[in-house]
Amino acid sequence: MKRLTILLLALCCLSCKHSNRKINPVAIRLNKDAQVLFEEPGWGQDHQNLQDAIVLLNKAIQKDSSYSEPYFNKFIFQNALKQYSNAIITGKQFLKLRPDQANMKLMVGEDYEKTGDTISSVKYYKDALTAYNKTLDTVRSSFINFTSASSTAWFLRMPRVVTCACTQR
């Protein structure tokens, strides 16, 4: 279940808009190699695999520091190793590249809470809430525009029934 949650967060986070910028292919390969280590059986128990994956992710970040996916994966691996202080640093680096990511703001807030820094955690929770509300506002306005347009389209496709008062008895 923990693995599924992490993968869902990764998909959610990484499915958002990316720039059309060309990513260094070596960084992509290193990131994928780190993910392979993550996917090996018993990944949660094998701390060495996670450490090795973090080394690969650091190399990927060195090759292309504007590629956000290695930061996200590194953050997840550091959390699995309970390296919360390091994960906070990595999460902040990710947020510099992707400042609109509410999920990461929430997770950094959780890490601050795990380290006992509730003041910083509250700040990140509030930032996450603001980002989630912004996203919901966008979804709501898109939904309203969609339902308005689809209602209009439905109305225009309706057969016209004209009744004359004189034919009714």
C-alpha positions as CSV (number, residue, x, y, z in Angstrom):
1,M,0.0,0.0,0.0
2,K,2.9,2.4,0.9
3,R,4.4,1.6,-2.5
4,L,1.2,2.3,-4.3
5,T,0.8,5.7,-2.5
6,I,4.3,6.7,-3.5
7,L,3.7,5.7,-7.1
8,L,0.4,7.6,-7.2
9,L,2.1,10.7,-5.8
10,A,4.8,10.4,-8.3
11,L,2.4,10.1,-11.2
12,C,0.3,13.0,-9.9
13,C,3.3,15.2,-9.5
14,L,5.0,14.3,-12.7
15,S,2.0,14.4,-14.9
16,C,1.7,18.1,-14.6
17,K,3.0,20.6,-17.1
18,H,6.6,20.3,-18.2
19,S,8.5,22.8,-20.3
20,N,9.5,21.9,-23.8
21,R,13.1,22.1,-22.7
22,K,15.4,19.3,-23.8
23,I,16.4,17.2,-20.7
24,N,19.9,15.8,-20.6
25,P,19.6,12.1,-21.8
26,V,22.3,11.0,-19.3
27,A,20.2,12.5,-16.5
28,I,17.2,10.6,-17.7
29,R,19.1,7.3,-17.8
30,L,20.5,7.8,-14.3
31,N,17.0,8.6,-13.0
32,K,15.6,5.5,-14.6
33,D,18.5,3.4,-13.2
34,A,17.6,4.7,-9.7
35,Q,14.0,3.8,-10.2
36,V,15.0,0.2,-11.1
37,L,16.8,-0.1,-7.8
38,F,13.6,1.3,-6.1
39,E,11.4,-1.4,-7.8
40,E,13.5,-4.3,-6.8
41,P,11.8,-6.7,-4.3
42,G,12.3,-5.7,-0.7
43,W,13.2,-2.1,-1.5
44,G,11.9,-0.9,1.8
45,Q,14.1,-3.3,3.7
46,D,17.2,-2.9,1.6
47,H,18.7,0.4,2.7
48,Q,21.7,-0.1,0.5
49,N,19.5,-0.1,-2.7
50,L,18.0,3.2,-1.6
51,Q,21.5,4.6,-0.8
52,D,22.7,3.5,-4.2
53,A,19.7,5.0,-5.9
54,I,20.3,8.3,-4.1
55,V,23.9,8.3,-5.5
56,L,22.5,7.8,-9.0
57,L,20.0,10.6,-8.5
58,N,22.7,12.9,-7.3
59,K,24.6,12.2,-10.5
60,A,21.4,12.9,-12.5
61,I,21.0,16.2,-10.8
62,Q,24.6,17.1,-11.5
63,K,24.0,16.4,-15.2
64,D,20.8,18.4,-15.4
65,S,19.9,20.5,-12.3
66,S,16.7,21.7,-13.9
67,Y,15.3,18.2,-14.4
68,S,12.8,17.9,-11.5
69,E,12.1,14.1,-11.5
70,P,15.4,13.1,-9.8
71,Y,14.7,15.6,-7.0
72,F,11.3,14.0,-6.5
73,N,12.6,10.5,-6.4
74,K,15.5,11.4,-4.1
75,F,12.9,13.0,-1.8
76,I,10.9,9.8,-1.7
77,F,14.0,7.6,-1.1
78,Q,15.3,9.9,1.7
79,N,11.9,9.6,3.4
80,A,12.0,5.8,3.1
81,L,15.4,6.0,4.9
82,K,13.9,8.3,7.5
83,Q,16.4,11.0,6.4
84,Y,13.8,13.8,7.0
85,S,16.3,16.7,7.3
86,N,17.9,15.7,4.0
87,A,14.5,15.2,2.4
88,I,13.4,18.7,3.4
89,I,16.4,20.1,1.6
90,T,15.6,18.0,-1.5
91,G,11.9,18.9,-1.4
92,K,12.8,22.6,-1.3
93,Q,15.1,22.2,-4.3
94,F,12.2,20.5,-6.1
95,L,9.9,23.3,-5.2
96,K,12.3,25.9,-6.7
97,L,11.8,24.1,-10.0
98,R,8.1,23.3,-9.6
99,P,6.7,25.9,-7.1
100,D,3.0,25.0,-7.9
101,Q,3.3,21.5,-6.6
102,A,0.9,21.3,-3.6
103,N,1.7,17.6,-2.9
104,M,5.4,18.4,-2.4
105,K,4.5,21.3,-0.1
106,L,2.4,19.0,2.0
107,M,5.1,16.3,2.1
108,V,7.8,18.8,3.1
109,G,5.4,20.0,5.8
110,E,5.0,16.5,7.1
111,D,8.8,16.1,7.2
112,Y,9.2,19.3,9.2
113,E,6.6,17.9,11.6
114,K,8.6,14.6,11.9
115,T,11.7,16.6,12.8
116,G,9.8,18.5,15.4
117,D,9.7,21.9,13.6
118,T,5.9,22.6,13.8
119,I,6.3,26.3,12.9
120,S,7.8,25.4,9.5
121,S,5.4,22.5,9.0
122,V,2.4,24.8,9.5
123,K,3.9,27.2,6.9
124,Y,4.2,24.5,4.4
125,Y,0.7,23.1,5.2
126,K,-0.7,26.6,4.6
127,D,1.2,26.9,1.3
128,A,-0.1,23.5,0.3
129,L,-3.7,24.4,1.1
130,T,-3.4,27.6,-0.9
131,A,-2.0,25.6,-3.9
132,Y,-4.8,23.0,-3.6
133,N,-7.4,25.7,-3.4
134,K,-6.0,27.4,-6.5
135,T,-6.1,24.1,-8.3
136,L,-9.7,23.5,-7.2
137,D,-10.7,26.9,-8.3
138,T,-9.3,26.2,-11.7
139,V,-11.1,22.8,-11.8
140,R,-14.3,24.5,-10.7
141,S,-14.2,27.2,-13.4
142,S,-13.3,24.6,-16.0
143,F,-16.1,22.4,-14.9
144,I,-18.6,25.4,-14.9
145,N,-17.4,26.3,-18.4
146,F,-17.7,22.7,-19.6
147,T,-21.2,22.2,-18.1
148,S,-22.4,25.5,-19.5
149,A,-21.0,24.6,-23.0
150,S,-22.4,21.0,-22.9
151,S,-25.8,22.3,-21.7
152,T,-25.9,24.7,-24.5
153,A,-24.9,22.0,-27.0
154,W,-27.6,19.7,-25.6
155,F,-30.2,22.4,-25.8
156,L,-29.3,23.1,-29.5
157,R,-29.5,19.4,-30.4
158,M,-33.0,19.0,-28.8
159,P,-35.8,18.4,-31.3
160,R,-38.0,21.4,-31.6
161,V,-41.6,20.7,-30.5
162,V,-43.9,23.4,-31.5
163,T,-47.4,23.2,-30.1
164,C,-50.2,25.5,-31.0
165,A,-52.7,26.4,-28.4
166,C,-55.5,26.1,-30.9
167,T,-54.9,22.4,-31.5
168,Q,-55.1,21.5,-27.9
169,R,-58.6,20.5,-26.5
